[in-house]
Amino acid sequence: MHTLIDLEIAHLARVMSASMAGDLAGPILPAAYWRERLHQLLDSQHLTNAQLRSIDVLLLQLDELEAQSSNSHAHGVAISTS
């Protein structure tokens, strides 16, 4: 049986990456939004080890997505001003 927290983790895993990829204007929702959602889950009581690991993986993925987003925008600005 899936709990509400399991469903929320699955939802975040599905949509966070696409939202961070965004479009030419940048992410649809900023990394801070996703980080807050993940930390709210961490504040939940009675998380299982599997849930904690899943949230940790998503936080690491978010760090990578944020770095990629920052790098792509930095390169975009450099290219457009040359």
PDB file of N, CA, C and O in Angstrom:
ATOM      1  N   MET A   1       0.844  -1.190   0.000  1.00  0.00           N
ATOM      2  CA  MET A   1       0.000   0.000   0.000  1.00  0.00           C
ATOM      3  C   MET A   1       0.879   1.239   0.000  1.00  0.00           C
ATOM      4  O   MET A   1       1.814   1.357   0.793  1.00  0.00           O
ATOM      5  N   HIS A   2       0.569   2.151  -0.891  1.00  0.00           N
ATOM      6  CA  HIS A   2       1.323   3.387  -0.973  1.00  0.00           C
ATOM      7  C   HIS A   2       0.711   4.427  -0.055  1.00  0.00           C
ATOM      8  O   HIS A   2      -0.507   4.591   0.015  1.00  0.00           O
ATOM      9  N   THR A   3       1.588   5.122   0.645  1.00  0.00           N
ATOM     10  CA  THR A   3       1.124   6.200   1.505  1.00  0.00           C
ATOM     11  C   THR A   3       1.100   7.499   0.714  1.00  0.00           C
ATOM     12  O   THR A   3       1.611   7.575  -0.403  1.00  0.00           O
ATOM     13  N   LEU A   4       0.508   8.499   1.304  1.00  0.00           N
ATOM     14  CA  LEU A   4       0.476   9.816   0.685  1.00  0.00           C
ATOM     15  C   LEU A   4       1.900  10.318   0.429  1.00  0.00           C
ATOM     16  O   LEU A   4       2.160  10.950  -0.594  1.00  0.00           O
ATOM     17  N   ILE A   5       2.806  10.041   1.342  1.00  0.00           N
ATOM     18  CA  ILE A   5       4.197  10.471   1.176  1.00  0.00           C
ATOM     19  C   ILE A   5       4.836   9.756  -0.015  1.00  0.00           C
ATOM     20  O   ILE A   5       5.568  10.377  -0.785  1.00  0.00           O
ATOM     21  N   ASP A   6       4.568   8.462  -0.175  1.00  0.00           N
ATOM     22  CA  ASP A   6       5.097   7.733  -1.330  1.00  0.00           C
ATOM     23  C   ASP A   6       4.583   8.334  -2.635  1.00  0.00           C
ATOM     24  O   ASP A   6       5.332   8.468  -3.603  1.00  0.00           O
ATOM     25  N   LEU A   7       3.320   8.690  -2.654  1.00  0.00           N
ATOM     26  CA  LEU A   7       2.728   9.288  -3.850  1.00  0.00           C
ATOM     27  C   LEU A   7       3.347  10.655  -4.136  1.00  0.00           C
ATOM     28  O   LEU A   7       3.590  11.000  -5.292  1.00  0.00           O
ATOM     29  N   GLU A   8       3.597  11.422  -3.097  1.00  0.00           N
ATOM     30  CA  GLU A   8       4.214  12.743  -3.264  1.00  0.00           C
ATOM     31  C   GLU A   8       5.648  12.603  -3.785  1.00  0.00           C
ATOM     32  O   GLU A   8       6.065  13.352  -4.669  1.00  0.00           O
ATOM     33  N   ILE A   9       6.392  11.655  -3.242  1.00  0.00           N
ATOM     34  CA  ILE A   9       7.763  11.417  -3.714  1.00  0.00           C
ATOM     35  C   ILE A   9       7.742  11.023  -5.189  1.00  0.00           C
ATOM     36  O   ILE A   9       8.544  11.525  -5.977  1.00  0.00           O
ATOM     37  N   ALA A  10       6.840  10.140  -5.561  1.00  0.00           N
ATOM     38  CA  ALA A  10       6.728   9.705  -6.957  1.00  0.00           C
ATOM     39  C   ALA A  10       6.364  10.879  -7.860  1.00  0.00           C
ATOM     40  O   ALA A  10       6.901  11.009  -8.960  1.00  0.00           O
ATOM     41  N   HIS A  11       5.465  11.723  -7.404  1.00  0.00           N
ATOM     42  CA  HIS A  11       5.066  12.900  -8.181  1.00  0.00           C
ATOM     43  C   HIS A  11       6.257  13.834  -8.390  1.00  0.00           C
ATOM     44  O   HIS A  11       6.506  14.288  -9.507  1.00  0.00           O
ATOM     45  N   LEU A  12       6.985  14.116  -7.323  1.00  0.00           N
ATOM     46  CA  LEU A  12       8.137  15.005  -7.434  1.00  0.00           C
ATOM     47  C   LEU A  12       9.198  14.416  -8.362  1.00  0.00           C
ATOM     48  O   LEU A  12       9.833  15.141  -9.127  1.00  0.00           O
ATOM     49  N   ALA A  13       9.384  13.119  -8.290  1.00  0.00           N
ATOM     50  CA  ALA A  13      10.358  12.463  -9.173  1.00  0.00           C
ATOM     51  C   ALA A  13       9.963  12.616 -10.637  1.00  0.00           C
ATOM     52  O   ALA A  13      10.828  12.730 -11.505  1.00  0.00           O
ATOM     53  N   ARG A  14       8.675  12.619 -10.913  1.00  0.00           N
ATOM     54  CA  ARG A  14       8.195  12.747 -12.301  1.00  0.00           C
ATOM     55  C   ARG A  14       8.294  14.175 -12.825  1.00  0.00           C
ATOM     56  O   ARG A  14       8.703  14.378 -13.968  1.00  0.00           O
ATOM     57  N   VAL A  15       7.932  15.164 -12.021  1.00  0.00           N
ATOM     58  CA  VAL A  15       7.768  16.519 -12.552  1.00  0.00           C
ATOM     59  C   VAL A  15       8.943  17.462 -12.298  1.00  0.00           C
ATOM     60  O   VAL A  15       9.102  18.446 -13.022  1.00  0.00           O
ATOM     61  N   MET A  16       9.753  17.190 -11.305  1.00  0.00           N
ATOM     62  CA  MET A  16      10.820  18.110 -10.936  1.00  0.00           C
ATOM     63  C   MET A  16      11.814  18.312 -12.088  1.00  0.00           C
ATOM     64  O   MET A  16      12.179  19.445 -12.398  1.00  0.00           O
ATOM     65  N   SER A  17      12.239  17.246 -12.704  1.00  0.00           N
ATOM     66  CA  SER A  17      13.225  17.330 -13.775  1.00  0.00           C
ATOM     67  C   SER A  17      12.692  18.138 -14.955  1.00  0.00           C
ATOM     68  O   SER A  17      13.390  19.005 -15.481  1.00  0.00           O
ATOM     69  N   ALA A  18      11.472  17.859 -15.368  1.00  0.00           N
ATOM     70  CA  ALA A  18      10.877  18.585 -16.501  1.00  0.00           C
ATOM     71  C   ALA A  18      10.719  20.065 -16.171  1.00  0.00           C
ATOM     72  O   ALA A  18      10.951  20.920 -17.026  1.00  0.00           O
ATOM     73  N   SER A  19      10.329  20.366 -14.952  1.00  0.00           N
ATOM     74  CA  SER A  19      10.150  21.752 -14.549  1.00  0.00           C
ATOM     75  C   SER A  19      11.479  22.495 -14.531  1.00  0.00           C
ATOM     76  O   SER A  19      11.552  23.655 -14.936  1.00  0.00           O
ATOM     77  N   MET A  20      12.527  21.827 -14.062  1.00  0.00           N
ATOM     78  CA  MET A  20      13.845  22.459 -14.014  1.00  0.00           C
ATOM     79  C   MET A  20      14.424  22.641 -15.408  1.00  0.00           C
ATOM     80  O   MET A  20      15.187  23.579 -15.640  1.00  0.00           O
ATOM     81  N   ALA A  21      14.073  21.754 -16.348  1.00  0.00           N
ATOM     82  CA  ALA A  21      14.554  21.898 -17.723  1.00  0.00           C
ATOM     83  C   ALA A  21      13.944  23.153 -18.335  1.00  0.00           C
ATOM     84  O   ALA A  21      14.612  23.890 -19.061  1.00  0.00           O
ATOM     85  N   GLY A  22      12.675  23.386 -18.037  1.00  0.00           N
ATOM     86  CA  GLY A  22      12.000  24.608 -18.455  1.00  0.00           C
ATOM     87  C   GLY A  22      12.065  24.875 -19.933  1.00  0.00           C
ATOM     88  O   GLY A  22      11.895  23.974 -20.754  1.00  0.00           O
ATOM     89  N   ASP A  23      12.315  26.135 -20.267  1.00  0.00           N
ATOM     90  CA  ASP A  23      12.393  26.555 -21.659  1.00  0.00           C
ATOM     91  C   ASP A  23      13.526  27.567 -21.780  1.00  0.00           C
ATOM     92  O   ASP A  23      14.388  27.640 -20.904  1.00  0.00           O
ATOM     93  N   LEU A  24      13.533  28.326 -22.829  1.00  0.00           N
ATOM     94  CA  LEU A  24      14.615  29.296 -23.045  1.00  0.00           C
ATOM     95  C   LEU A  24      14.689  30.358 -21.951  1.00  0.00           C
ATOM     96  O   LEU A  24      15.744  30.951 -21.726  1.00  0.00           O
ATOM     97  N   ALA A  25      13.576  30.594 -21.276  1.00  0.00           N
ATOM     98  CA  ALA A  25      13.557  31.596 -20.203  1.00  0.00           C
ATOM     99  C   ALA A  25      14.059  31.020 -18.880  1.00  0.00           C
ATOM    100  O   ALA A  25      14.229  31.759 -17.910  1.00  0.00           O
ATOM    101  N   GLY A  26      14.293  29.733 -18.832  1.00  0.00           N
ATOM    102  CA  GLY A  26      14.786  29.115 -17.611  1.00  0.00           C
ATOM    103  C   GLY A  26      13.783  28.142 -17.040  1.00  0.00           C
ATOM    104  O   GLY A  26      12.788  27.809 -17.685  1.00  0.00           O
ATOM    105  N   PRO A  27      14.045  27.683 -15.820  1.00  0.00           N
ATOM    106  CA  PRO A  27      13.158  26.710 -15.185  1.00  0.00           C
ATOM    107  C   PRO A  27      11.745  27.251 -15.022  1.00  0.00           C
ATOM    108  O   PRO A  27      11.544  28.448 -14.817  1.00  0.00           O
ATOM    109  N   ILE A  28      10.774  26.355 -15.117  1.00  0.00           N
ATOM    110  CA  ILE A  28       9.376  26.740 -14.917  1.00  0.00           C
ATOM    111  C   ILE A  28       9.153  27.109 -13.458  1.00  0.00           C
ATOM    112  O   ILE A  28       8.531  28.125 -13.148  1.00  0.00           O
ATOM    113  N   LEU A  29       9.669  26.269 -12.569  1.00  0.00           N
ATOM    114  CA  LEU A  29       9.667  26.557 -11.135  1.00  0.00           C
ATOM    115  C   LEU A  29      11.109  26.476 -10.649  1.00  0.00           C
ATOM    116  O   LEU A  29      11.837  25.572 -11.058  1.00  0.00           O
ATOM    117  N   PRO A  30      11.536  27.389  -9.795  1.00  0.00           N
ATOM    118  CA  PRO A  30      12.939  27.432  -9.378  1.00  0.00           C
ATOM    119  C   PRO A  30      13.307  26.278  -8.444  1.00  0.00           C
ATOM    120  O   PRO A  30      12.444  25.644  -7.836  1.00  0.00           O
ATOM    121  N   ALA A  31      14.593  26.030  -8.353  1.00  0.00           N
ATOM    122  CA  ALA A  31      15.109  24.974  -7.486  1.00  0.00           C
ATOM    123  C   ALA A  31      14.668  25.187  -6.035  1.00  0.00           C
ATOM    124  O   ALA A  31      14.423  24.218  -5.316  1.00  0.00           O
ATOM    125  N   ALA A  32      14.568  26.430  -5.608  1.00  0.00           N
ATOM    126  CA  ALA A  32      14.158  26.715  -4.226  1.00  0.00           C
ATOM    127  C   ALA A  32      12.767  26.143  -3.933  1.00  0.00           C
ATOM    128  O   ALA A  32      12.512  25.648  -2.835  1.00  0.00           O
ATOM    129  N   TYR A  33      11.880  26.215  -4.914  1.00  0.00           N
ATOM    130  CA  TYR A  33      10.535  25.663  -4.743  1.00  0.00           C
ATOM    131  C   TYR A  33      10.610  24.155  -4.508  1.00  0.00           C
ATOM    132  O   TYR A  33       9.994  23.635  -3.578  1.00  0.00           O
ATOM    133  N   TRP A  34      11.365  23.461  -5.354  1.00  0.00           N
ATOM    134  CA  TRP A  34      11.468  22.001  -5.225  1.00  0.00           C
ATOM    135  C   TRP A  34      12.184  21.608  -3.939  1.00  0.00           C
ATOM    136  O   TRP A  34      11.821  20.628  -3.288  1.00  0.00           O
ATOM    137  N   ARG A  35      13.206  22.382  -3.580  1.00  0.00           N
ATOM    138  CA  ARG A  35      13.941  22.085  -2.346  1.00  0.00           C
ATOM    139  C   ARG A  35      13.012  22.238  -1.136  1.00  0.00           C
ATOM    140  O   ARG A  35      13.065  21.429  -0.209  1.00  0.00           O
ATOM    141  N   GLU A  36      12.172  23.259  -1.142  1.00  0.00           N
ATOM    142  CA  GLU A  36      11.220  23.458  -0.044  1.00  0.00           C
ATOM    143  C   GLU A  36      10.240  22.285   0.040  1.00  0.00           C
ATOM    144  O   GLU A  36       9.956  21.791   1.131  1.00  0.00           O
ATOM    145  N   ARG A  37       9.726  21.841  -1.105  1.00  0.00           N
ATOM    146  CA  ARG A  37       8.798  20.699  -1.116  1.00  0.00           C
ATOM    147  C   ARG A  37       9.473  19.450  -0.551  1.00  0.00           C
ATOM    148  O   ARG A  37       8.872  18.712   0.230  1.00  0.00           O
ATOM    149  N   LEU A  38      10.715  19.218  -0.949  1.00  0.00           N
ATOM    150  CA  LEU A  38      11.426  18.033  -0.458  1.00  0.00           C
ATOM    151  C   LEU A  38      11.711  18.140   1.042  1.00  0.00           C
ATOM    152  O   LEU A  38      11.603  17.150   1.765  1.00  0.00           O
ATOM    153  N   HIS A  39      12.067  19.317   1.504  1.00  0.00           N
ATOM    154  CA  HIS A  39      12.328  19.497   2.939  1.00  0.00           C
ATOM    155  C   HIS A  39      11.044  19.378   3.760  1.00  0.00           C
ATOM    156  O   HIS A  39      11.083  18.933   4.908  1.00  0.00           O
ATOM    157  N   GLN A  40       9.915  19.768   3.187  1.00  0.00           N
ATOM    158  CA  GLN A  40       8.640  19.555   3.879  1.00  0.00           C
ATOM    159  C   GLN A  40       8.395  18.060   4.079  1.00  0.00           C
ATOM    160  O   GLN A  40       7.917  17.634   5.131  1.00  0.00           O
ATOM    161  N   LEU A  41       8.726  17.277   3.066  1.00  0.00           N
ATOM    162  CA  LEU A  41       8.587  15.829   3.209  1.00  0.00           C
ATOM    163  C   LEU A  41       9.529  15.299   4.281  1.00  0.00           C
ATOM    164  O   LEU A  41       9.151  14.430   5.066  1.00  0.00           O
ATOM    165  N   LEU A  42      10.756  15.817   4.318  1.00  0.00           N
ATOM    166  CA  LEU A  42      11.710  15.374   5.341  1.00  0.00           C
ATOM    167  C   LEU A  42      11.218  15.697   6.749  1.00  0.00           C
ATOM    168  O   LEU A  42      11.553  14.997   7.704  1.00  0.00           O
ATOM    169  N   ASP A  43      10.428  16.749   6.872  1.00  0.00           N
ATOM    170  CA  ASP A  43       9.890  17.124   8.177  1.00  0.00           C
ATOM    171  C   ASP A  43       8.724  16.241   8.613  1.00  0.00           C
ATOM    172  O   ASP A  43       8.263  16.329   9.751  1.00  0.00           O
ATOM    173  N   SER A  44       8.249  15.388   7.702  1.00  0.00           N
ATOM    174  CA  SER A  44       7.144  14.478   8.039  1.00  0.00           C
ATOM    175  C   SER A  44       7.609  13.481   9.097  1.00  0.00           C
ATOM    176  O   SER A  44       8.786  13.132   9.184  1.00  0.00           O
ATOM    177  N   GLN A  45       6.665  13.050   9.875  1.00  0.00           N
ATOM    178  CA  GLN A  45       6.989  12.064  10.904  1.00  0.00           C
ATOM    179  C   GLN A  45       6.896  10.664  10.322  1.00  0.00           C
ATOM    180  O   GLN A  45       6.124  10.406   9.398  1.00  0.00           O
ATOM    181  N   HIS A  46       7.694   9.770  10.877  1.00  0.00           N
ATOM    182  CA  HIS A  46       7.618   8.339  10.567  1.00  0.00           C
ATOM    183  C   HIS A  46       7.957   8.004   9.120  1.00  0.00           C
ATOM    184  O   HIS A  46       7.293   7.169   8.506  1.00  0.00           O
ATOM    185  N   LEU A  47       8.987   8.648   8.568  1.00  0.00           N
ATOM    186  CA  LEU A  47       9.435   8.284   7.230  1.00  0.00           C
ATOM    187  C   LEU A  47      10.190   6.961   7.298  1.00  0.00           C
ATOM    188  O   LEU A  47      10.939   6.708   8.242  1.00  0.00           O
ATOM    189  N   THR A  48       9.987   6.138   6.303  1.00  0.00           N
ATOM    190  CA  THR A  48      10.726   4.875   6.239  1.00  0.00           C
ATOM    191  C   THR A  48      12.119   5.154   5.685  1.00  0.00           C
ATOM    192  O   THR A  48      12.374   6.224   5.132  1.00  0.00           O
ATOM    193  N   ASN A  49      13.013   4.188   5.837  1.00  0.00           N
ATOM    194  CA  ASN A  49      14.353   4.337   5.280  1.00  0.00           C
ATOM    195  C   ASN A  49      14.288   4.496   3.759  1.00  0.00           C
ATOM    196  O   ASN A  49      15.041   5.285   3.188  1.00  0.00           O
ATOM    197  N   ALA A  50      13.411   3.767   3.112  1.00  0.00           N
ATOM    198  CA  ALA A  50      13.268   3.869   1.664  1.00  0.00           C
ATOM    199  C   ALA A  50      12.804   5.269   1.260  1.00  0.00           C
ATOM    200  O   ALA A  50      13.286   5.817   0.269  1.00  0.00           O
ATOM    201  N   GLN A  51      11.884   5.842   2.010  1.00  0.00           N
ATOM    202  CA  GLN A  51      11.406   7.196   1.714  1.00  0.00           C
ATOM    203  C   GLN A  51      12.525   8.213   1.916  1.00  0.00           C
ATOM    204  O   GLN A  51      12.695   9.120   1.102  1.00  0.00           O
ATOM    205  N   LEU A  52      13.284   8.065   2.990  1.00  0.00           N
ATOM    206  CA  LEU A  52      14.407   8.966   3.238  1.00  0.00           C
ATOM    207  C   LEU A  52      15.432   8.884   2.114  1.00  0.00           C
ATOM    208  O   LEU A  52      15.940   9.909   1.660  1.00  0.00           O
ATOM    209  N   ARG A  53      15.736   7.674   1.666  1.00  0.00           N
ATOM    210  CA  ARG A  53      16.689   7.510   0.563  1.00  0.00           C
ATOM    211  C   ARG A  53      16.159   8.135  -0.722  1.00  0.00           C
ATOM    212  O   ARG A  53      16.908   8.780  -1.455  1.00  0.00           O
ATOM    213  N   SER A  54      14.875   7.947  -0.997  1.00  0.00           N
ATOM    214  CA  SER A  54      14.275   8.523  -2.211  1.00  0.00           C
ATOM    215  C   SER A  54      14.342  10.045  -2.186  1.00  0.00           C
ATOM    216  O   SER A  54      14.659  10.670  -3.198  1.00  0.00           O
ATOM    217  N   ILE A  55      14.051  10.634  -1.054  1.00  0.00           N
ATOM    218  CA  ILE A  55      14.109  12.097  -0.924  1.00  0.00           C
ATOM    219  C   ILE A  55      15.546  12.575  -1.074  1.00  0.00           C
ATOM    220  O   ILE A  55      15.796  13.597  -1.713  1.00  0.00           O
ATOM    221  N   ASP A  56      16.487  11.847  -0.494  1.00  0.00           N
ATOM    222  CA  ASP A  56      17.899  12.193  -0.606  1.00  0.00           C
ATOM    223  C   ASP A  56      18.349  12.153  -2.070  1.00  0.00           C
ATOM    224  O   ASP A  56      19.063  13.043  -2.531  1.00  0.00           O
ATOM    225  N   VAL A  57      17.929  11.124  -2.786  1.00  0.00           N
ATOM    226  CA  VAL A  57      18.261  11.021  -4.214  1.00  0.00           C
ATOM    227  C   VAL A  57      17.680  12.212  -4.980  1.00  0.00           C
ATOM    228  O   VAL A  57      18.346  12.773  -5.850  1.00  0.00           O
ATOM    229  N   LEU A  58      16.456  12.596  -4.664  1.00  0.00           N
ATOM    230  CA  LEU A  58      15.835  13.736  -5.339  1.00  0.00           C
ATOM    231  C   LEU A  58      16.560  15.044  -5.021  1.00  0.00           C
ATOM    232  O   LEU A  58      16.690  15.906  -5.890  1.00  0.00           O
ATOM    233  N   LEU A  59      17.027  15.197  -3.793  1.00  0.00           N
ATOM    234  CA  LEU A  59      17.787  16.399  -3.440  1.00  0.00           C
ATOM    235  C   LEU A  59      19.105  16.452  -4.211  1.00  0.00           C
ATOM    236  O   LEU A  59      19.510  17.516  -4.678  1.00  0.00           O
ATOM    237  N   LEU A  60      19.766  15.318  -4.343  1.00  0.00           N
ATOM    238  CA  LEU A  60      21.008  15.271  -5.128  1.00  0.00           C
ATOM    239  C   LEU A  60      20.725  15.559  -6.601  1.00  0.00           C
ATOM    240  O   LEU A  60      21.481  16.279  -7.252  1.00  0.00           O
ATOM    241  N   GLN A  61      19.646  15.000  -7.120  1.00  0.00           N
ATOM    242  CA  GLN A  61      19.249  15.252  -8.506  1.00  0.00           C
ATOM    243  C   GLN A  61      18.948  16.739  -8.702  1.00  0.00           C
ATOM    244  O   GLN A  61      19.313  17.320  -9.724  1.00  0.00           O
ATOM    245  N   LEU A  62      18.292  17.344  -7.733  1.00  0.00           N
ATOM    246  CA  LEU A  62      17.975  18.767  -7.811  1.00  0.00           C
ATOM    247  C   LEU A  62      19.252  19.591  -7.855  1.00  0.00           C
ATOM    248  O   LEU A  62      19.335  20.551  -8.620  1.00  0.00           O
ATOM    249  N   ASP A  63      20.243  19.238  -7.054  1.00  0.00           N
ATOM    250  CA  ASP A  63      21.529  19.947  -7.094  1.00  0.00           C
ATOM    251  C   ASP A  63      22.136  19.886  -8.491  1.00  0.00           C
ATOM    252  O   ASP A  63      22.629  20.892  -9.002  1.00  0.00           O
ATOM    253  N   GLU A  64      22.100  18.706  -9.108  1.00  0.00           N
ATOM    254  CA  GLU A  64      22.646  18.539 -10.457  1.00  0.00           C
ATOM    255  C   GLU A  64      21.847  19.354 -11.478  1.00  0.00           C
ATOM    256  O   GLU A  64      22.426  20.018 -12.338  1.00  0.00           O
ATOM    257  N   LEU A  65      20.523  19.301 -11.377  1.00  0.00           N
ATOM    258  CA  LEU A  65      19.679  20.055 -12.310  1.00  0.00           C
ATOM    259  C   LEU A  65      19.903  21.552 -12.173  1.00  0.00           C
ATOM    260  O   LEU A  65      19.924  22.280 -13.165  1.00  0.00           O
ATOM    261  N   GLU A  66      20.070  22.000 -10.950  1.00  0.00           N
ATOM    262  CA  GLU A  66      20.301  23.428 -10.708  1.00  0.00           C
ATOM    263  C   GLU A  66      21.640  23.859 -11.299  1.00  0.00           C
ATOM    264  O   GLU A  66      21.743  24.931 -11.895  1.00  0.00           O
ATOM    265  N   ALA A  67      22.661  23.026 -11.135  1.00  0.00           N
ATOM    266  CA  ALA A  67      23.971  23.337 -11.701  1.00  0.00           C
ATOM    267  C   ALA A  67      23.908  23.364 -13.222  1.00  0.00           C
ATOM    268  O   ALA A  67      24.484  24.252 -13.850  1.00  0.00           O
ATOM    269  N   GLN A  68      23.217  22.404 -13.818  1.00  0.00           N
ATOM    270  CA  GLN A  68      23.070  22.369 -15.277  1.00  0.00           C
ATOM    271  C   GLN A  68      22.333  23.604 -15.774  1.00  0.00           C
ATOM    272  O   GLN A  68      22.716  24.203 -16.779  1.00  0.00           O
ATOM    273  N   SER A  69      21.281  23.979 -15.070  1.00  0.00           N
ATOM    274  CA  SER A  69      20.499  25.153 -15.455  1.00  0.00           C
ATOM    275  C   SER A  69      21.351  26.413 -15.376  1.00  0.00           C
ATOM    276  O   SER A  69      21.302  27.257 -16.271  1.00  0.00           O
ATOM    277  N   SER A  70      22.119  26.539 -14.323  1.00  0.00           N
ATOM    278  CA  SER A  70      22.989  27.712 -14.160  1.00  0.00           C
ATOM    279  C   SER A  70      24.043  27.758 -15.252  1.00  0.00           C
ATOM    280  O   SER A  70      24.324  28.823 -15.803  1.00  0.00           O
ATOM    281  N   ASN A  71      24.631  26.602 -15.570  1.00  0.00           N
ATOM    282  CA  ASN A  71      25.663  26.549 -16.605  1.00  0.00           C
ATOM    283  C   ASN A  71      25.095  26.874 -17.974  1.00  0.00           C
ATOM    284  O   ASN A  71      25.720  27.601 -18.746  1.00  0.00           O
ATOM    285  N   SER A  72      23.927  26.351 -18.284  1.00  0.00           N
ATOM    286  CA  SER A  72      23.358  26.599 -19.607  1.00  0.00           C
ATOM    287  C   SER A  72      22.976  28.064 -19.777  1.00  0.00           C
ATOM    288  O   SER A  72      23.109  28.612 -20.871  1.00  0.00           O
ATOM    289  N   HIS A  73      22.508  28.699 -18.724  1.00  0.00           N
ATOM    290  CA  HIS A  73      22.156  30.118 -18.823  1.00  0.00           C
ATOM    291  C   HIS A  73      23.406  30.981 -18.884  1.00  0.00           C
ATOM    292  O   HIS A  73      23.414  32.007 -19.564  1.00  0.00           O
ATOM    293  N   ALA A  74      24.462  30.583 -18.184  1.00  0.00           N
ATOM    294  CA  ALA A  74      25.712  31.338 -18.245  1.00  0.00           C
ATOM    295  C   ALA A  74      26.300  31.260 -19.649  1.00  0.00           C
ATOM    296  O   ALA A  74      26.790  32.261 -20.171  1.00  0.00           O
ATOM    297  N   HIS A  75      26.256  30.093 -20.257  1.00  0.00           N
ATOM    298  CA  HIS A  75      26.765  29.939 -21.622  1.00  0.00           C
ATOM    299  C   HIS A  75      25.883  30.679 -22.612  1.00  0.00           C
ATOM    300  O   HIS A  75      26.386  31.260 -23.574  1.00  0.00           O
ATOM    301  N   GLY A  76      24.580  30.668 -22.393  1.00  0.00           N
ATOM    302  CA  GLY A  76      23.660  31.371 -23.281  1.00  0.00           C
ATOM    303  C   GLY A  76      23.916  32.860 -23.279  1.00  0.00           C
ATOM    304  O   GLY A  76      23.878  33.498 -24.331  1.00  0.00           O
ATOM    305  N   VAL A  77      24.175  33.422 -22.111  1.00  0.00           N
ATOM    306  CA  VAL A  77      24.451  34.844 -22.000  1.00  0.00           C
ATOM    307  C   VAL A  77      25.767  35.168 -22.676  1.00  0.00           C
ATOM    308  O   VAL A  77      25.868  36.170 -23.384  1.00  0.00           O
ATOM    309  N   ALA A  78      26.791  34.328 -22.467  1.00  0.00           N
ATOM    310  CA  ALA A  78      28.099  34.550 -23.068  1.00  0.00           C
ATOM    311  C   ALA A  78      28.020  34.503 -24.591  1.00  0.00           C
ATOM    312  O   ALA A  78      28.665  35.298 -25.274  1.00  0.00           O
ATOM    313  N   ILE A  79      27.237  33.580 -25.115  1.00  0.00           N
ATOM    314  CA  ILE A  79      27.116  33.439 -26.551  1.00  0.00           C
ATOM    315  C   ILE A  79      26.368  34.629 -27.138  1.00  0.00           C
ATOM    316  O   ILE A  79      26.746  35.129 -28.198  1.00  0.00           O
ATOM    317  N   SER A  80      25.330  35.085 -26.481  1.00  0.00           N
ATOM    318  CA  SER A  80      24.517  36.156 -27.052  1.00  0.00           C
ATOM    319  C   SER A  80      25.206  37.515 -26.987  1.00  0.00           C
ATOM    320  O   SER A  80      24.846  38.418 -27.743  1.00  0.00           O
ATOM    321  N   THR A  81      26.186  37.681 -26.101  1.00  0.00           N
ATOM    322  CA  THR A  81      26.859  38.971 -25.989  1.00  0.00           C
ATOM    323  C   THR A  81      28.132  39.033 -26.797  1.00  0.00           C
ATOM    324  O   THR A  81      28.746  40.096 -26.891  1.00  0.00           O
ATOM    325  N   SER A  82      28.546  37.936 -27.380  1.00  0.00           N
ATOM    326  CA  SER A  82      29.797  37.917 -28.168  1.00  0.00           C
ATOM    327  C   SER A  82      29.602  38.509 -29.530  1.00  0.00           C
ATOM    328  O   SER A  82      30.547  38.571 -30.317  1.00  0.00           O
TER     329      SER A  82
END
